[in-house]
């Protein structure tokens, strides 16, 4: 499996950046990968509280292999996923709404 790149994405609609990191940086088949998701309010540069979001992982064929819909009370969340096959996967965080 290839190394995934940690990333920060912005959502100008809700004025929030999403910082997504994972460990290990090069996931291995059969090993659990731990993801850390931080939501940052672009106006204050602090954690954005109360975010409804979807965390998903897309396969090399652009199909969703894992998805969970969640709520972040404090702006910092974690997720875990065990890759069953090799390939280039894309983790994705989509903000549904902020409160």
C-alpha positions in Angstrom: 0.0 0.0 0.0 1.2 3.5 -0.8 1.9 6.3 1.7 -1.1 8.5 2.2 -0.5 12.2 2.5 -1.8 14.0 5.6 -3.9 17.0 4.5 -5.8 20.1 5.4 -9.0 20.9 3.5 -11.1 24.0 3.7 -14.8 24.3 3.3 -15.6 28.0 2.4 -19.3 27.4 2.8 -19.0 27.0 6.5 -15.6 28.7 7.0 -14.0 25.6 8.6 -10.8 23.9 7.8 -10.4 20.1 8.3 -7.0 18.7 9.3 -6.8 15.0 8.7 -3.8 12.9 9.8 -3.2 9.2 10.3 -0.9 6.7 11.8 0.9 4.7 10.5 1.7 7.0 7.6 2.0 4.0 5.3 -1.0 1.7 6.2 -0.5 -2.0 5.7 -3.0 -4.6 4.8 -4.5 -6.2 7.9 -3.3 -3.4 10.2 -5.5 -0.8 11.8 -4.9 2.8 10.8 -5.8 5.5 13.2 -7.2 8.8 11.9 -7.3 12.1 13.7 -9.7 14.8 12.5 -9.5 18.4 13.6 -12.1 21.0 12.7 -10.7 24.6 12.7 -12.8 27.7 12.7 -11.1 29.9 10.1 -12.2 33.1 11.8 -10.8 32.3 15.2 -8.2 29.7 14.3 -9.6 27.6 17.2 -11.3 24.2 17.2 -14.8 24.5 15.7 -17.3 22.8 18.0 -20.5 21.1 17.1 -19.9 19.8 13.6 -22.0 17.1 11.9 -19.7 15.3 9.4 -19.1 12.2 7.4 -15.8 10.3 7.5 -15.3 8.0 4.5 -12.6 6.0 2.7 -12.8 5.6 -1.1 -11.3 2.7 -2.9 -8.9 3.1 -5.9 -12.0 2.7 -8.1 -13.6 5.7 -6.4 -16.2 3.6 -4.5 -16.9 4.2 -0.8 -15.5 1.2 1.2 -16.2 2.7 4.6 -18.4 5.5 5.8 -19.7 6.8 9.2 -21.8 9.8 10.0 -20.8 11.5 13.2 -21.1 14.6 15.4 -18.1 16.4 16.9 -18.8 18.2 20.1 -15.3 19.5 20.7 -13.8 19.8 17.2 -11.3 16.9 17.5 -12.3 13.4 16.6 -10.7 10.0 15.8 -11.5 7.1 13.6 -9.9 3.7 12.8 -10.0 1.5 9.7 -8.4 -1.8 8.9 -7.4 -2.0 5.2 -8.2 -5.5 3.8 -6.6 -4.9 0.3 -3.7 -3.0 -1.1 -4.1 0.1 -3.3 -4.4 3.8 -3.2 -7.3 4.8 -0.9 -8.6 8.3 -0.2 -9.8 9.2 3.2 -12.4 12.0 3.1 -14.2 14.3 5.6 -17.4 16.0 4.5 -19.1 18.6 6.7 -22.8 18.3 6.8 -23.5 21.3 9.1 -22.2 23.4 12.0 -24.3 24.6 14.9 
